[in-house]
Amino acid sequence: MASIFSKIVTGEIPCHKVAENENYLAFLDINPLAKGHTLVIPKKETDYIFNLGKNEYSGLWVFAQKVARAIDAAIPCKRVGVAVLGLEVPHAHIHLVPINGIYDIDFSKPKLTLTASEFSEIAAAIRACYR
C-alpha cells in the first residue's frame, strides 16, 4: 500500500509544494512546529532513509540544502533545524524546521494551526527564494 507521501507525489493528495525536481519533492508539513516547517522526500518510496542508494541519499541531502536555504531566506529564523525521525510515515523524509532556539524543534510540543491561506502564502514565499 502506498504511503501518504507517495500519494502526494502522484497528486492523489494535495500539498503545499515548495520545490520539486525529477527525483525529490519538498512540501509544507500540515502539522508544523513552526511556519515554514517543510518535509523533503525522495519521490521513490523507500521506508528507511538509510536504505536509499548512495546517489539517491546524497541527492536528497543536496536537494534539502537548497530548500533549507530558501526557507532561511523566506522565514525569519536563526537557523533551519534538521530532523530525521522516520517513524510516523513509512517513507524516507527530512524535516526542515525554522528555529530560533533548540526547543523550537521539539516534536512533543503543540503543533501550529494554520489556515489554507497561510500555508499558501508561506509556500509561495519559500518557492520565490528557491534557486
LUMNUFI-22926 format. One record per atom (N, C-alpha, C): residue in one letter; residue number from 1; z negated, y, x; atom name. Coordinates in steps of 0.1 Angstrom, whole numbers, plus 2048, in hexadecimal, padded with zeros to 3 digits. Example, Ala and Ser with C-alpha at 12.3 -4.5 7.8 and 13.67 -1.06 7.14 Angstrom:
# LUMNUFI-22926
aa:i:zz:yy:xx:at
A:1:7B2:7C7:884:N
A:1:7B2:7D3:87B:CA
A:1:7B2:7DF:884:C
S:2:7B9:7EA:880:N
S:2:7B9:7F5:889:CA
S:2:7B1:800:881:C
***
This chain:
# LUMNUFI-22926
aa:i:zz:yy:xx:at
M:1:800:7F4:808:N
M:1:800:800:800:CA
M:1:800:80D:809:C
A:2:809:816:805:N
A:2:80A:822:80D:CA
A:2:7FD:82B:80C:C
S:3:7FA:831:817:N
S:3:7EE:83A:817:CA
S:3:7F2:847:810:C
I:4:7E8:84F:80C:N
I:4:7EA:85C:806:CA
I:4:7F2:864:80F:C
F:5:7F1:863:81C:N
F:5:7F8:86B:826:CA
F:5:807:867:826:C
S:6:809:85A:825:N
S:6:817:855:824:CA
S:6:81E:85B:818:C
K:7:817:85C:80D:N
K:7:81C:861:801:CA
K:7:81F:870:802:C
I:8:817:877:80A:N
I:8:81A:885:80D:CA
I:8:826:886:815:C
V:9:828:87E:81F:N
V:9:834:87E:827:CA
V:9:841:87C:81F:C
T:10:840:873:815:N
T:10:84C:870:80D:CA
T:10:84E:87A:802:C
G:11:844:883:800:N
G:11:845:88D:7F5:CA
G:11:840:888:7E7:C
E:12:83A:87C:7E7:N
E:12:835:877:7DA:CA
E:12:828:87F:7D6:C
I:13:821:884:7E0:N
I:13:815:88C:7DE:CA
I:13:818:899:7E5:C
P:14:816:8A5:7DE:N
P:14:818:8B2:7E4:CA
P:14:80E:8B5:7EE:C
C:15:811:8BE:7F7:N
C:15:808:8C3:801:CA
C:15:80B:8D2:804:C
H:16:802:8D8:80B:N
H:16:804:8E6:810:CA
H:16:808:8E4:81F:C
K:17:815:8E3:821:N
K:17:81B:8E0:82E:CA
K:17:81A:8EC:837:C
V:18:816:8E9:844:N
V:18:814:8F3:84E:CA
V:18:81F:8F2:859:C
A:19:823:8E5:85C:N
A:19:82D:8E3:866:CA
A:19:833:8D5:865:C
E:20:83F:8D3:869:N
E:20:845:8C5:868:CA
E:20:850:8C4:872:C
N:21:852:8B8:877:N
N:21:85E:8B5:87F:CA
N:21:861:8A6:87B:C
E:22:86B:8A0:882:N
E:22:86F:893:87D:CA
E:22:864:888:87E:C
N:23:85A:88A:886:N
N:23:850:87F:889:CA
N:23:842:883:884:C
Y:24:83F:890:882:N
Y:24:832:894:87F:CA
Y:24:831:89E:873:C
L:25:826:89F:86D:N
L:25:824:8A8:862:CA
L:25:816:8AE:863:C
A:26:814:8BB:860:N
A:26:807:8C2:85F:CA
A:26:806:8C9:852:C
F:27:7FB:8C7:84B:N
F:27:7F8:8CD:83E:CA
F:27:7EA:8D0:83D:C
L:28:7E7:8D9:834:N
L:28:7D9:8DD:831:CA
L:28:7D1:8D2:82B:C
D:29:7C4:8D0:830:N
D:29:7BB:8C7:82A:CA
D:29:7B7:8CC:81C:C
I:30:7B7:8C4:812:N
I:30:7B4:8C9:804:CA
I:30:7A5:8CA:802:C
N:31:79D:8C5:80B:N
N:31:78E:8C6:80B:CA
N:31:78A:8CC:819:C
P:32:78D:8D9:81B:N
P:32:78C:8DE:828:CA
P:32:77E:8E2:82C:C
L:33:77B:8E1:839:N
L:33:76E:8E6:83E:CA
L:33:76F:8F6:840:C
A:34:77B:8FA:842:N
A:34:77E:909:845:CA
A:34:78C:90C:840:C
K:35:78F:919:83D:N
K:35:79C:91D:83A:CA
K:35:7A5:91A:846:C
G:36:7B0:912:844:N
G:36:7B9:90F:84F:CA
G:36:7B7:901:854:C
H:37:7AD:8F9:84F:N
H:37:7AB:8EB:853:CA
H:37:7B7:8E3:850:C
T:38:7BD:8DE:85A:N
T:38:7CA:8D8:859:CA
T:38:7C9:8C9:85E:C
L:39:7D1:8C1:858:N
L:39:7D3:8B3:85C:CA
L:39:7E0:8B1:863:C
V:40:7E1:8AA:86E:N
V:40:7ED:8A8:875:CA
V:40:7EF:898:876:C
I:41:7FA:894:871:N
I:41:7FC:885:870:CA
I:41:80A:881:876:C
P:42:80B:875:87B:N
P:42:818:86F:87E:CA
P:42:81E:86B:870:C
K:43:82B:86D:86E:N
K:43:832:869:862:CA
K:43:831:85A:860:C
K:44:832:853:86B:N
K:44:832:844:86B:CA
K:44:823:840:868:C
E:45:821:838:85E:N
E:45:814:834:85A:CA
E:45:80E:82B:865:C
T:46:803:82F:86B:N
T:46:7FB:827:874:CA
T:46:7ED:82A:871:C
D:47:7E5:81F:86F:N
D:47:7D7:821:86B:CA
D:47:7CE:828:875:C
Y:48:7D0:824:882:N
Y:48:7C6:828:88C:CA
Y:48:7CE:82F:897:C
I:49:7C9:83B:89A:N
I:49:7D0:844:8A3:CA
I:49:7D3:83D:8B1:C
F:50:7C9:835:8B5:N
F:50:7CB:82E:8C2:CA
F:50:7D5:822:8C2:C
N:51:7DA:81F:8B6:N
N:51:7E4:815:8B5:CA
N:51:7F2:81B:8B5:C
L:52:7F3:829:8B6:N
L:52:800:82F:8B8:CA
L:52:806:82C:8C5:C
G:53:813:82B:8C6:N
G:53:81A:829:8D3:CA
G:53:817:835:8DC:C
K:54:819:833:8E9:N
K:54:817:83D:8F3:CA
K:54:81E:84A:8EF:C
N:55:82B:849:8ED:N
N:55:833:855:8EA:CA
N:55:82F:85C:8DD:C
E:56:82D:854:8D2:N
E:56:829:859:8C5:CA
E:56:81B:860:8C6:C
Y:57:812:85A:8CE:N
Y:57:804:85F:8D0:CA
Y:57:805:86D:8D7:C
S:58:80C:86D:8E2:N
S:58:80D:87A:8E9:CA
S:58:815:884:8E1:C
G:59:81F:880:8DA:N
G:59:827:889:8D1:CA
G:59:81E:88F:8C6:C
L:60:815:887:8C1:N
L:60:80C:88C:8B6:CA
L:60:803:897:8BC:C
W:61:7FE:896:8C8:N
W:61:7F6:8A0:8CE:CA
W:61:7FD:8AC:8D2:C
V:62:80A:8AB:8D6:N
V:62:812:8B7:8DA:CA
V:62:814:8BF:8CD:C
F:63:818:8B7:8C2:N
F:63:81A:8BE:8B5:CA
F:63:80D:8C5:8B0:C
A:64:802:8BE:8B1:N
A:64:7F5:8C3:8AD:CA
A:64:7F2:8D0:8B5:C
Q:65:7F5:8D0:8C2:N
Q:65:7F2:8DC:8CA:CA
Q:65:7FA:8E8:8C4:C
K:66:807:8E6:8C1:N
K:66:80F:8F1:8BB:CA
K:66:809:8F6:8AE:C
V:67:804:8ED:8A6:N
V:67:7FE:8F0:899:CA
V:67:7F1:8F7:89B:C
A:68:7E9:8F3:8A5:N
A:68:7DC:8F9:8A8:CA
A:68:7DE:908:8AC:C
R:69:7E9:90A:8B4:N
R:69:7EC:918:8B9:CA
R:69:7EF:921:8AD:C
A:70:7F7:91B:8A3:N
A:70:7FA:923:897:CA
A:70:7EE:926:88F:C
I:71:7E5:91C:88D:N
I:71:7D9:91E:886:CA
I:71:7D1:929:88D:C
D:72:7CF:928:89A:N
D:72:7C8:932:8A1:CA
D:72:7CD:940:8A0:C
A:73:7DA:941:89F:N
A:73:7E1:94E:89D:CA
A:73:7DF:953:88E:C
A:74:7DF:94A:885:N
A:74:7DF:94E:877:CA
A:74:7D1:950:871:C
I:75:7C7:949:876:N
I:75:7BA:948:870:CA
I:75:7B0:94E:879:C
P:76:7A8:958:876:N
P:76:79E:95D:87F:CA
P:76:793:952:882:C
C:77:792:94F:88F:N
C:77:789:945:893:CA
C:77:788:946:8A3:C
K:78:77D:940:8A8:N
K:78:77B:940:8B7:CA
K:78:784:935:8BD:C
R:79:785:92A:8B6:N
R:79:78C:91E:8BB:CA
R:79:791:916:8AF:C
V:80:79A:90D:8B2:N
V:80:79E:903:8A9:CA
V:80:798:8F6:8AE:C
G:81:78E:8F1:8A6:N
G:81:788:8E4:8A9:CA
G:81:790:8D8:8A6:C
V:82:78E:8CD:8AC:N
V:82:796:8C1:8AA:CA
V:82:78D:8B5:8A7:C
A:83:790:8AD:89D:N
A:83:789:8A1:89A:CA
A:83:792:896:897:C
V:84:790:88A:89B:N
V:84:797:87E:897:CA
V:84:78C:874:893:C
L:85:78C:872:886:N
L:85:782:869:880:CA
L:85:788:85C:87C:C
G:86:793:85C:874:N
G:86:79A:851:871:CA
G:86:794:847:867:C
L:87:78A:84B:860:N
L:87:784:842:857:CA
L:87:787:844:848:C
E:88:78A:851:845:N
E:88:78C:854:836:CA
E:88:799:851:831:C
V:89:7A4:851:839:N
V:89:7B1:84E:834:CA
V:89:7B7:844:83F:C
P:90:7BD:839:83B:N
P:90:7C3:82F:844:CA
P:90:7D0:834:84A:C
H:91:7D1:83F:850:N
H:91:7DD:845:855:CA
H:91:7D8:84E:861:C
A:92:7DD:84C:86D:N
A:92:7D8:854:878:CA
A:92:7DA:863:875:C
H:93:7D0:86A:879:N
H:93:7D0:879:876:CA
H:93:7C6:880:87F:C
I:94:7CA:88D:881:N
I:94:7C2:896:889:CA
I:94:7BE:8A1:880:C
H:95:7B1:8A5:880:N
H:95:7AC:8B1:879:CA
H:95:7AC:8BD:883:C
L:96:7B2:8C8:87F:N
L:96:7B1:8D4:886:CA
L:96:7AA:8DE:87D:C
V:97:79E:8E3:882:N
V:97:795:8EB:87A:CA
V:97:792:8F8:881:C
P:98:796:903:87B:N
P:98:792:910:881:CA
P:98:782:911:881:C
I:99:77D:914:88D:N
I:99:76E:915:88E:CA
I:99:76A:921:896:C
N:100:75D:925:893:N
N:100:757:930:89A:CA
N:100:74A:92B:8A0:C
G:101:746:91F:89D:N
G:101:73A:919:8A3:CA
G:101:73B:90A:8A1:C
I:102:732:903:8A9:N
I:102:734:8F4:8A9:CA
I:102:731:8ED:89B:C
Y:103:729:8F4:893:N
Y:103:726:8EE:886:CA
Y:103:731:8F0:87B:C
D:104:73B:8F8:87F:N
D:104:746:8FA:876:CA
D:104:74E:8EE:874:C
I:105:74D:8E4:87D:N
I:105:755:8D8:87C:CA
I:105:74C:8CC:878:C
D:106:741:8CF:871:N
D:106:738:8C4:86C:CA
D:106:73E:8BF:85F:C
F:107:742:8B3:85F:N
F:107:749:8AD:853:CA
F:107:73F:8AA:848:C
S:108:732:8AB:84B:N
S:108:728:8A8:840:CA
S:108:725:8B5:838:C
K:109:72A:8C0:83C:N
K:109:727:8CD:835:CA
K:109:730:8CE:829:C
P:110:72D:8D6:81F:N
P:110:735:8D7:813:CA
P:110:743:8DD:816:C
K:111:74D:8D7:80F:N
K:111:75A:8DC:811:CA
K:111:75D:8E8:809:C
L:112:767:8F0:80E:N
L:112:76B:8FC:806:CA
L:112:773:8F8:7FA:C
T:113:772:900:7F0:N
T:113:77B:8FF:7E4:CA
T:113:784:90B:7E4:C
L:114:791:908:7E6:N
L:114:79B:913:7E6:CA
L:114:7A5:911:7DA:C
T:115:7AA:91D:7D6:N
T:115:7B4:91C:7CC:CA
T:115:7C2:918:7D1:C
A:116:7CB:914:7C9:N
A:116:7D9:911:7CD:CA
A:116:7DF:91D:7D4:C
S:117:7DC:929:7CF:N
S:117:7E2:935:7D5:CA
S:117:7DC:937:7E3:C
E:118:7CF:935:7E5:N
E:118:7C9:936:7F2:CA
E:118:7CF:92C:7FC:C
F:119:7D1:91F:7F8:N
F:119:7D7:915:800:CA
F:119:7E5:91A:804:C
S:120:7ED:91E:7FA:N
S:120:7FB:923:7FD:CA
S:120:7FB:92E:807:C
E:121:7F2:938:806:N
E:121:7F2:943:80F:CA
E:121:7EE:93F:81D:C
I:122:7E4:936:81E:N
I:122:7E0:931:82B:CA
I:122:7EB:929:832:C
A:123:7F1:920:82B:N
A:123:7FC:918:830:CA
A:123:808:922:835:C
A:124:80B:92C:82D:N
A:124:816:935:831:CA
A:124:812:93D:83D:C
A:125:806:941:83E:N
A:125:801:948:84A:CA
A:125:803:940:857:C
I:126:7FF:933:856:N
I:126:800:92A:861:CA
I:126:80E:927:865:C
R:127:816:924:85A:N
R:127:825:922:85D:CA
R:127:82B:92E:864:C
A:128:827:93A:860:N
A:128:82D:946:866:CA
A:128:82A:947:875:C
C:129:81F:940:879:N
C:129:81B:941:888:CA
C:129:820:935:88F:C
Y:130:825:92B:888:N
Y:130:829:91E:88F:CA
Y:130:836:921:897:C
R:131:836:91D:8A3:N
R:131:843:91F:8AC:CA
R:131:845:912:8B3:C
***
